[in-house]
Amino acid sequence: MQVQAMHFKARAGQRLADVRLQQNLKKLAGKFVTARAVAMDELGDFEIIRTEAVRRRDAALAQLDGWLEAFEAEASRRGTTVLWAETPQEASALVVEIARRHQVQRATKTKSMVSEEMALNAALEAVGVQVTETDLGEYILQINDYEPPSHIIAPVVHKDRQQVAELFRREHDRERSEGWENDIAGMAREAREVLRERFLAADMGITGGNFVIAETGSVALVTNEGNEGLCTVLPRVHVAITGIEKVLPTLDDLATVMRLLPRSATGQVISNYFSLLTGPRAPGETDGPEHNYVILLDGGRTGLIGGEFQDMLRCIKCGACMNHCPVYQKIGGHSYGWVYPGPMGSVLTPSYVGLEKTLDLPHAATLCGQCQVVCPMKIPLPELLRKLRERQFDRGLRPRGERALLAAWGWLARRPALYRLASRVGVRLLAALAPDGRLHKLPGAGGWTVGRDLPVPTGRTFRDLYRARRDAQGG
């Protein structure tokens, strides 16, 4: 996928002005946020399980090379061919070569964010392979001229049923009854009928991999539609693609993490379909691929190992951070301009494609901390975003005026007496600009007031407010 993150502000502005999109995005709070809260309440011991899952993920990352080699050895013993790719382009080339080797003409594919990094569909279609996305959301986007997904677990959350109906009307040659565009079950059945023919005709199935298990050489897949089964059981060739950070040492580790993944993603206790794929079809078995491949992609991930951003590799791609992010809830995923949106994308995208290409993403957050609160892997996303901002400042990647103001603030912050004096003067100046107590226009900082009035600071510190509340309560 082409990186468009440098256009974040313009894209975000367009999304904010899109009334229909704003209505569609309300589904996030109404569905995923509420469902997660209920699921975690029912779980009861969320913090204990989360702490244990983080410990296990950290242990795997601490010896990442060893566990990857263990996975390769066991998967190879069971008949799987394990391939390695340093870049997304290399990974795409490997899939194309597999397709050529096995004379593949048609491929079915499940939802995979790594394949979005690779621009895999375009690479396969360039050599004549017909690719069909089989996740319903991804299929809807594919027939809309390969529109990119806007969410990592609900790729078409930005569209309503009328928009989907219009795409089906355009793409599918079917007789229509009155009111059919309001029949969601009917549209799902229509897509199923179209896709079933593609499943039966496919020579190759392509999937992602939520995790790979070193102990058994298996690939773990989690879906809610069952399409992963038809992509792995029917075709004679199966290719799973995942990032190198997704290795887990044992099935016990997988069981621990799986107590959190579906609950964090959709509020489900367990996903509708959970598959463990181990090797190609064995003698005597009636289904499964004749040839099984796993491609492990680096794609910038090793650059995070041992550094201050290593915590990001714990991410299990559940989407909880974006579901709860007030910024994502207003602008949607397309504003972020690459594969991964929301808070996790605002850290991953600069890490994978370069900070200079993603100047606005570290600032695409309020730093309210809600993403860290709900993250099942305890990733300190606000702190990582602050670190990216610091790197931008140190490398001179922010506007000169902004850097000058931050440098002046830093100089004052190291001199408490001057800082208090400057704060008092600043509060009085702002009060003079706003006789009614609200700033309607702030010279030099219009971004703060272009869409709302800004209350004038009171000049009181947090300590002052705390003492006032304590005194009022008689404490």
MOBELVEN-V784587 format. One record per residue. N is the residue number from 1. RES is the residue in one letter. PSI is psi in radians with two decimals (* if undefined). OMEGA is omega in whole degrees, 0 to 359 (999 if undefined). D_CENTER is the distance of its C-alpha to the mean C-alpha in Angstrom with 2 decimals. Layout:
BEGIN
[[N:RES:PSI:OMEGA:D_CENTER] [N:RES:PSI:OMEGA:D_CENTER]]
END
This chain:
BEGIN
[[1:M:2.33:180:14.15] [2:Q:2.40:182:16.22] [3:V:2.15:178:15.00] [4:Q:0.29:186:15.85] [5:A:-0.39:180:14.50] [6:M:-0.20:179:18.19] [7:H:0.41:187:18.73] [8:F:-0.86:185:16.37] [9:K:-0.77:180:19.37] [10:A:-0.74:181:21.00] [11:R:-0.71:179:18.04] [12:A:-0.71:178:17.32] [13:G:-0.70:178:21.05] [14:Q:-0.71:181:21.16] [15:R:-0.64:178:18.53] [16:L:-0.55:181:20.41] [17:A:-0.10:182:23.57] [18:D:1.75:185:22.33] [19:V:-0.71:182:23.98] [20:R:-0.74:178:22.74] [21:L:-0.75:179:19.05] [22:Q:-0.68:178:19.74] [23:Q:-0.74:182:21.31] [24:N:-0.64:183:18.58] [25:L:-0.28:178:15.90] [26:K:-0.30:179:18.26] [27:K:-0.47:181:17.21] [28:L:-0.91:181:14.19] [29:A:-0.63:183:16.75] [30:G:-0.35:184:19.28] [31:K:-1.20:189:17.44] [32:F:-0.75:184:14.37] [33:V:-0.84:180:15.57] [34:T:-0.75:181:19.10] [35:A:-0.70:178:18.44] [36:R:-0.77:181:16.57] [37:A:-0.76:179:19.47] [38:V:-0.78:182:22.01] [39:A:-0.70:181:20.54] [40:M:-0.60:176:20.47] [41:D:-0.71:180:23.97] [42:E:-0.55:179:25.21] [43:L:-0.72:174:23.85] [44:G:-1.00:184:26.01] [45:D:0.79:183:25.39] [46:F:-0.84:185:21.69] [47:E:-0.67:179:22.36] [48:I:-0.81:180:24.51] [49:I:-0.73:180:22.10] [50:R:-0.76:179:19.19] [51:T:-0.71:179:21.58] [52:E:-0.70:179:22.63] [53:A:-0.71:178:19.19] [54:V:-0.73:179:18.41] [55:R:-0.74:181:21.85] [56:R:-0.70:178:21.30] [57:R:-0.72:179:18.04] [58:D:-0.67:179:19.86] [59:A:-0.69:178:22.89] [60:A:-0.73:181:21.13] [61:L:-0.52:180:19.66] [62:A:-0.46:178:23.15] [63:Q:0.85:187:24.65] [64:L:-0.80:182:21.88] [65:D:-0.72:181:24.40] [66:G:-0.73:180:26.74] [67:W:-0.57:176:24.41] [68:L:-0.72:178:23.11] [69:E:-0.64:177:26.77] [70:A:-0.72:176:27.61] [71:F:-0.81:181:25.03] [72:E:-0.76:182:26.45] [73:A:-0.81:183:29.97] [74:E:-0.70:178:29.53] [75:A:-0.72:179:27.54] [76:S:-0.70:179:30.23] [77:R:-0.53:181:32.95] [78:R:0.13:172:31.66] [79:G:0.02:178:31.71] [80:T:2.44:174:28.17] [81:T:2.07:181:27.92] [82:V:2.21:181:25.32] [83:L:2.69:184:24.45] [84:W:2.46:179:22.79] [85:A:2.26:179:21.16] [86:E:-0.62:183:20.88] [87:T:2.79:175:19.09] [88:P:-0.61:179:17.00] [89:Q:-0.71:178:20.34] [90:E:-0.68:179:22.19] [91:A:-0.75:177:19.89] [92:S:-0.73:180:20.48] [93:A:-0.62:178:24.16] [94:L:-0.74:179:24.34] [95:V:-0.71:178:23.12] [96:V:-0.72:179:25.60] [97:E:-0.68:177:28.31] [98:I:-0.75:179:27.75] [99:A:-0.73:179:28.08] [100:R:-0.74:183:31.25] [101:R:-0.63:184:32.71] [102:H:0.23:176:32.51] [103:Q:0.86:182:33.43] [104:V:2.31:175:30.37] [105:Q:-0.53:182:30.68] [106:R:2.40:179:28.05] [107:A:2.48:171:24.65] [108:T:2.67:191:22.35] [109:K:2.43:174:18.65] [110:T:2.98:178:15.94] [111:K:2.28:181:12.30] [112:S:2.01:179:10.79] [113:M:-0.55:178:7.94] [114:V:-0.67:178:10.57] [115:S:-0.46:174:13.12] [116:E:-0.71:175:11.43] [117:E:-0.66:186:11.80] [118:M:-0.21:190:15.30] [119:A:0.83:190:16.29] [120:L:-0.75:183:17.89] [121:N:-0.74:180:19.31] [122:A:-0.68:180:21.23] [123:A:-0.71:180:22.61] [124:L:-0.73:181:23.90] [125:E:-0.46:178:25.35] [126:A:-0.39:178:27.11] [127:V:0.27:172:29.16] [128:G:0.19:178:29.93] [129:V:2.19:177:27.54] [130:Q:2.11:183:26.57] [131:V:2.34:176:22.94] [132:T:2.14:173:21.93] [133:E:2.31:185:18.49] [134:T:-0.25:166:19.29] [135:D:2.32:187:16.38] [136:L:-0.79:179:17.94] [137:G:-0.78:180:15.14] [138:E:-0.62:177:14.66] [139:Y:-0.73:178:18.48] [140:I:-0.74:179:18.87] [141:L:-0.63:180:16.82] [142:Q:-0.75:181:18.84] [143:I:-0.14:173:22.10] [144:N:0.84:176:21.14] [145:D:0.73:177:21.62] [146:Y:0.80:172:18.26] [147:E:2.38:181:16.33] [148:P:2.68:177:12.70] [149:P:2.66:180:10.07] [150:S:-0.02:182:9.03] [151:H:2.57:187:6.45] [152:I:-0.34:176:4.64] [153:I:-0.36:177:7.74] [154:A:1.35:192:10.09] [155:P:-0.36:184:10.07] [156:V:0.45:182:13.42] [157:V:-0.34:182:13.28] [158:H:-0.07:181:14.80] [159:K:2.64:174:17.92] [160:D:3.07:187:20.85] [161:R:-0.52:178:23.24] [162:Q:-0.67:177:25.78] [163:Q:-0.70:177:23.49] [164:V:-0.73:180:22.62] [165:A:-0.69:180:26.35] [166:E:-0.67:177:27.30] [167:L:-0.74:179:25.18] [168:F:-0.69:178:26.79] [169:R:-0.71:182:30.16] [170:R:-0.63:190:29.79] [171:E:-0.62:187:28.51] [172:H:2.29:179:30.43] [173:D:1.55:183:34.21] [174:R:2.65:171:34.99] [175:E:2.47:185:37.57] [176:R:2.35:173:36.26] [177:S:2.82:182:37.81] [178:E:2.34:178:37.92] [179:G:0.15:184:34.92] [180:W:-0.47:184:32.75] [181:E:-0.18:177:29.82] [182:N:-0.02:183:29.56] [183:D:1.57:183:29.55] [184:I:-0.76:179:25.96] [185:A:-0.66:179:27.25] [186:G:-0.68:178:29.41] [187:M:-0.66:177:26.67] [188:A:-0.70:178:24.67] [189:R:-0.66:178:27.97] [190:E:-0.77:178:28.55] [191:A:-0.68:180:25.27] [192:R:-0.71:180:26.15] [193:E:-0.67:178:29.57] [194:V:-0.79:185:28.31] [195:L:-0.52:182:25.77] [196:R:-0.67:177:28.33] [197:E:-0.65:180:30.49] [198:R:-0.70:178:27.73] [199:F:-0.81:185:27.02] [200:L:-0.43:183:30.76] [201:A:-0.10:188:31.19] [202:A:2.42:173:28.36] [203:D:-0.46:184:29.49] [204:M:2.39:173:26.11] [205:G:2.38:181:23.01] [206:I:2.23:179:19.66] [207:T:2.89:166:16.89] [208:G:-2.76:175:13.94] [209:G:1.96:179:14.48] [210:N:-0.63:175:12.71] [211:F:2.75:167:15.44] [212:V:2.47:189:18.74] [213:I:2.03:183:21.79] [214:A:-0.68:185:24.44] [215:E:-0.66:187:27.17] [216:T:-0.11:184:27.30] [217:G:0.49:186:25.65] [218:S:2.80:170:23.40] [219:V:2.23:178:19.95] [220:A:2.27:180:18.27] [221:L:2.37:181:16.56] [222:V:2.14:177:15.31] [223:T:2.97:175:15.58] [224:N:0.01:186:17.30] [225:E:-0.21:180:19.33] [226:G:0.05:182:21.19] [227:N:-0.42:180:20.48] [228:E:-0.56:179:19.58] [229:G:-0.76:180:23.18] [230:L:-0.41:177:24.73] [231:C:-0.29:183:22.77] [232:T:-0.38:183:24.03] [233:V:-0.70:188:27.43] [234:L:-0.82:184:29.03] [235:P:2.70:179:28.48] [236:R:-0.26:178:30.64] [237:V:2.32:175:27.87] [238:H:2.34:177:24.45] [239:V:2.10:174:21.85] [240:A:2.38:182:18.80] [241:I:2.27:179:16.33] [242:T:2.91:178:14.03] [243:G:2.68:184:13.41] [244:I:-0.34:182:16.37] [245:E:-0.14:187:14.69] [246:K:0.17:181:14.28] [247:V:2.40:171:18.06] [248:L:2.44:183:19.74] [249:P:-0.78:190:23.53] [250:T:2.91:174:24.77] [251:L:-0.50:176:24.36] [252:D:-0.68:175:25.07] [253:D:-0.75:179:21.95] [254:L:-0.76:181:19.96] [255:A:-0.66:180:21.80] [256:T:-0.84:182:20.98] [257:V:-0.61:181:17.20] [258:M:-0.27:173:17.37] [259:R:-0.33:183:19.14] [260:L:-0.60:188:16.00] [261:L:-1.02:183:13.09] [262:P:-0.60:178:14.34] [263:R:-0.70:181:15.78] [264:S:-0.57:186:12.68] [265:A:-0.96:188:10.65] [266:T:-0.02:183:13.59] [267:G:0.23:179:16.56] [268:Q:2.60:174:18.19] [269:V:-0.70:176:20.41] [270:I:2.57:177:19.57] [271:S:2.77:182:17.83] [272:N:-0.62:181:20.44] [273:Y:2.28:180:20.36] [274:F:1.96:187:19.92] [275:S:2.45:171:21.34] [276:L:1.95:185:22.60] [277:L:2.15:185:23.73] [278:T:1.74:175:26.45] [279:G:3.03:177:28.33] [280:P:3.13:179:29.98] [281:R:2.23:180:32.54] [282:A:2.78:177:35.40] [283:P:2.30:180:39.06] [284:G:-0.26:178:39.98] [285:E:2.58:187:36.51] [286:T:-0.23:179:36.26] [287:D:3.07:183:32.67] [288:G:2.83:183:29.82] [289:P:2.63:173:29.41] [290:E:-0.52:182:32.29] [291:H:2.25:184:30.05] [292:N:2.23:181:26.85] [293:Y:2.56:169:24.63] [294:V:2.20:178:21.66] [295:I:2.15:180:20.14] [296:L:2.06:186:18.58] [297:L:2.30:171:16.73] [298:D:-1.22:175:17.02] [299:G:0.60:179:15.54] [300:G:-0.10:184:15.96] [301:R:-0.69:180:15.02] [302:T:-0.36:177:18.69] [303:G:-0.29:179:18.96] [304:L:-0.28:183:17.19] [305:I:2.29:176:19.59] [306:G:0.04:181:22.34] [307:G:-3.04:184:21.16] [308:E:-0.10:178:20.04] [309:F:0.23:182:16.32] [310:Q:-0.56:180:16.63] [311:D:-0.49:182:15.19] [312:M:-0.43:181:11.68] [313:L:-0.21:174:12.39] [314:R:-0.30:186:12.75] [315:C:2.27:180:9.05] [316:I:0.23:174:9.08] [317:K:0.86:180:5.51] [318:C:-0.43:180:7.26] [319:G:0.03:183:5.52] [320:A:-0.65:183:8.86] [321:C:-0.72:180:8.44] [322:M:-0.58:178:7.50] [323:N:-0.60:184:10.07] [324:H:-0.06:184:12.56] [325:C:2.14:180:12.15] [326:P:-0.47:178:15.33] [327:V:-0.89:179:14.25] [328:Y:-0.70:182:11.24] [329:Q:-0.38:181:13.71] [330:K:-0.51:187:16.18] [331:I:-0.22:180:14.67] [332:G:3.13:188:11.79] [333:G:-0.48:185:8.97] [334:H:-0.40:181:11.63] [335:S:-0.50:187:13.10] [336:Y:-0.35:167:10.72] [337:G:0.23:173:12.16] [338:W:-2.86:189:9.98] [339:V:-0.77:190:7.32] [340:Y:2.01:180:4.31] [341:P:-3.07:174:5.42] [342:G:-2.95:181:6.77] [343:P:-0.75:181:8.35] [344:M:-0.63:177:6.18] [345:G:-0.54:180:5.95] [346:S:-0.28:173:9.56] [347:V:-0.79:184:10.46] [348:L:-0.77:184:8.97] [349:T:-0.85:175:10.11] [350:P:-0.59:181:13.57] [351:S:-0.59:184:13.84] [352:Y:-0.66:187:13.37] [353:V:-0.16:177:15.15] [354:G:2.34:182:17.41] [355:L:-0.57:182:17.91] [356:E:-0.33:179:20.61] [357:K:-0.04:188:18.39] [358:T:0.82:191:15.95] [359:L:-0.56:185:18.61] [360:D:-0.32:188:17.28] [361:L:-0.72:178:13.70] [362:P:-0.28:180:15.10] [363:H:0.06:182:17.08] [364:A:0.85:182:14.51] [365:A:2.63:177:14.81] [366:T:-0.17:185:17.88] [367:L:0.56:179:17.59] [368:C:-0.37:176:18.60] [369:G:-0.02:181:17.03] [370:Q:-0.60:179:15.70] [371:C:-0.71:179:12.20] [372:Q:-0.62:181:14.27] [373:V:-0.73:185:16.50] [374:V:-0.21:183:14.15] [375:C:2.14:180:12.04] [376:P:-0.27:180:13.66] [377:M:0.19:177:13.78] [378:K:0.62:180:15.42] [379:I:2.20:183:13.43] [380:P:1.21:187:15.46] [381:L:-0.77:178:12.90] [382:P:-0.70:179:15.78] [383:E:-0.68:179:17.99] [384:L:-0.65:176:15.72] [385:L:-0.68:177:15.37] [386:R:-0.69:179:19.15] [387:K:-0.67:177:19.72] [388:L:-0.68:177:18.05] [389:R:-0.71:178:20.32] [390:E:-0.72:179:23.22] [391:R:-0.70:177:22.65] [392:Q:-0.76:179:22.70] [393:F:-0.82:182:25.90] [394:D:-0.57:182:27.49] [395:R:0.07:178:26.86] [396:G:0.58:183:28.17] [397:L:-0.03:176:25.05] [398:R:2.80:180:25.51] [399:P:2.59:185:28.40] [400:R:-0.75:180:31.78] [401:G:-0.70:179:32.62] [402:E:-0.75:180:29.47] [403:R:-0.68:180:30.20] [404:A:-0.73:180:33.80] [405:L:-0.72:179:33.01] [406:L:-0.67:178:30.68] [407:A:-0.71:178:33.35] [408:A:-0.72:178:35.99] [409:W:-0.76:179:34.03] [410:G:-0.70:179:33.58] [411:W:-0.76:179:37.30] [412:L:-0.67:183:38.24] [413:A:-0.43:178:35.96] [414:R:0.01:180:37.91] [415:R:1.48:189:41.14] [416:P:-0.72:182:41.02] [417:A:-0.81:178:44.32] [418:L:-0.63:180:43.44] [419:Y:-0.77:179:39.98] [420:R:-0.71:179:41.64] [421:L:-0.82:180:44.16] [422:A:-0.64:179:41.61] [423:S:-0.77:180:39.59] [424:R:-0.74:179:42.78] [425:V:-0.75:181:43.73] [426:G:-0.74:179:40.30] [427:V:-0.73:180:40.31] [428:R:-0.67:178:43.82] [429:L:-0.76:179:42.95] [430:L:-0.67:178:40.01] [431:A:-0.61:179:42.32] [432:A:-0.51:179:44.89] [433:L:-0.21:186:42.41] [434:A:1.41:181:41.63] [435:P:-0.51:181:44.81] [436:D:0.12:177:43.06] [437:G:0.06:180:40.48] [438:R:2.32:180:37.55] [439:L:2.04:178:36.56] [440:H:-0.37:178:36.32] [441:K:2.25:183:36.02] [442:L:1.91:182:35.31] [443:P:2.27:178:36.84] [444:G:-0.13:180:34.58] [445:A:0.91:184:31.45] [446:G:-0.40:180:31.21] [447:G:-0.44:180:27.46] [448:W:-0.39:188:28.11] [449:T:-0.01:184:30.60] [450:V:-0.52:182:29.89] [451:G:-0.04:182:28.18] [452:R:2.81:173:29.79] [453:D:2.59:182:32.70] [454:L:2.07:178:32.27] [455:P:2.46:178:34.42] [456:V:2.29:178:36.76] [457:P:2.54:180:36.12] [458:T:-0.34:183:38.82] [459:G:-0.14:179:39.32] [460:R:2.51:179:38.97] [461:T:2.99:176:36.82] [462:F:-0.67:179:34.70] [463:R:-0.71:178:37.70] [464:D:-0.79:181:39.99] [465:L:-0.70:180:37.91] [466:Y:-0.78:180:37.69] [467:R:-0.70:179:41.45] [468:A:-0.75:179:42.22] [469:R:-0.70:180:40.29] [470:R:-0.76:180:41.91] [471:D:-0.69:180:45.33] [472:A:-0.50:179:44.84] [473:Q:0.06:177:44.09] [474:G:0.34:181:47.17] [475:G:*:999:45.36]]
END
